Amino acid sequence: MRPHILVIDDDDKITSLLRRSLAFEGYEVSTASSGPAGLGIVADKSADLIILDVMMPGIDGWEVCRRLRTAGINVPVLMLTAKDDVQDRVRGLDLGADDYLVKPFALEELMARVRALMRRRPEPAGENNRLRFEDLVLDVDGREAIRGDNRIELTAKEFDLLHLFMQNPKRVLSRDQIMDKIWGYDYSGESNVLEVYVAMLRQKLEEFGDKRLIQTVRGAGYILKGDS
């Protein structure tokens, strides 16, 4: 079965371009010209990825993303916007978006980001479907973290980042290593995206007063270790 991508954008030129380009790459594509229409498609048919425009009349992309996450729908979301303000990027990430692309964009870059997000798939169940480090457990099948008695819901990108750390405990991972593994392409245009995601992941893991596990190694990168 072909992966299903839903494009929600009120610009007919954008939806037409993406429908043709994504179909050419082998994806099944659905389109919606408004937030309510897009939410209706998600309710009727699950999507593997959503490309979501921010600036739409009525229910905008931020609200659509918020409703998806509130409903427990954790499909990866790539947000499109004409705004390049840091506050807008952070707002989208805080609402649960997994990636952010500013219009006008190069089609090749969008396709690269789609491929990177589509690679972030749950691993098949098996003997090693849970990773443990101290009091932190990563449920690979459920794509969530458990710390003590608390379950922690993660966005697709947060899960991938924590998964990488859990696979490499007590090992310093450089910024370039992490960016290449998680994003899979040159992300120099968004130089602080890793820092934003690390901060969000730390906030979730430390929400109940637990000690910090993801440490910054100045000038080298990040490490998962138990020392405070």
Order of alpha helices (4+ residues) and beta strands (2+ residues): beta-alpha-beta-alpha-beta-alpha-beta-alpha-beta-alpha-beta-beta-beta-beta-alpha-alpha-alpha-beta-beta
